[in-house]
Amino acid sequence: MDVSVIYVNWNCADEILASVATVRRHAAGLEYEIIAVDNASAEDPGVLEGRVDLLVRNTRNAGFGAGCNLGASRARGRHLLFLNPDTRLHDDVLSGLSRFLDATPATGACGPMVLEPDGRVHYGAARSFLSIGNDLLEHSTLTFRLPGNRLTGRPYYSYWDHASTRDVDCLLGACMLFRADVFHAVGGFDEKFFLYCEEVDLCRRVWQAGHAVTYVHSCRITHSARHSTIRFFGSMGRLVRQYLESEEYYFRKHHGRAYALAWRGMIAAIYGLRYLRRRDPDFLDYVRWSLGHD
């Protein structure tokens, strides 16, 4: 078996079926299987029965990484593709990524060019590792206001046109292909991340294990914005709060408590100033959380 394609479902079975259709069109010459892990959806995922090769039903929603790990534990492929439901594949991307891993033994994981629904390049297809400096640029919005500058565009490599293949710190979690042996050797996804930053952590551990992580520009997917995540958290404010909590765990894990405390102080300062300007109650919530007044 060449590739196991793994989806995690939470109330988006129809989206998965639309994505699966593009996988089947763009997997030339590969032996592959499609696995869907349902994370205790409120909607019956039974529509996936018979449309994917294996449907695994979780009794609770333990998070994205835990769902991916469960799918990987049932997978038979020598390569594992973790694919979001809202992705659509182009140009035999599955076989292209698989061939790239076969041709580059030093690479442990690779990912494609990601396009917005309107055809623009999505610069989040690859990103730098999380750091206080990168987070200052991101949470202050400088990286989004000045994306073409080499300094301010560093978090998401937005100063680079993405028209060439290159090693990167980490890939977008929406579409990542791993060597199965490398994925299992580094321990898979850290399930303490419920959502967000788990792919940054995993790619970091792949690099630490001596394997490269590579963005492959000749393979392309479209990634559409979905609202299921906002539906789960109830609001954009709670979604951002989850992102902050995942970041804080990442910093404690990889840099220690003192670094994480310094990062929290920076977050308090950034959102404190933003609250004074806009009086957004979500910003005040982030300040209170970062100061430990939750």
Secondary structure by P-SEA (a helix, b strand, c coil): ccbbbbbbbcccaaaaaaaaaaaaaccccccbbbbbbbcccccccccccccccbbbbbcccccaaaaaaaaaaaccccbbbbcccccccccaaaaaaaaaaaacccccccccbbbccccccccccccccccaaaaaaaaacccccccccccccccccccccccbbbbcccccccccccaaaaaaaaccccccccccaaaaaaaaaaaaabbbbbbbccbbbbbbbbaaaaaaaccaaaaaaaaaaaaaaaaaacccaaaaaaaaaaaaaaaaaaaaacccaaaaaaaaaaaccc
